């Protein structure tokens, strides 16, 4: 008969479980924070693109959407659609998550690694 097998202190398993749970909560928290920041940045891009487009809406839909696209790209967002009706401009933009988070989200297969938002603005009327 050989020497007894030593398993370790009684609390080792609980410590590992606590560490694992804490790490998982921290990772989910970071993911949610990144998605929230990406959404806020996408909303800002869409709002500013729509406002810029509305400023040019009187010149026609081509000019309005061109400036809206330029503003969206300046915010590292991709304009998905632009619609101009009666000096009102609707813009939909897409903005990617941070690359490391996007890779992780894609591997999990949870959702696309982009945030998509829509914004609306209208041409202000000038009164003299």
Buried (B, 14 or more C-beta within 10 A) or exposed (E): EEEEEEEEEEEEEEEEEEEEEEEEEEEEEBBEEBBEBBBEBBBBBBBBBBBBBBBBBEEEBEBBBBBBBEBBBEBEBBBBEBBBEEBBBBBBBBBBBBEEBBEBBEEEEEEEBBBBBBBBBBBEEEEE
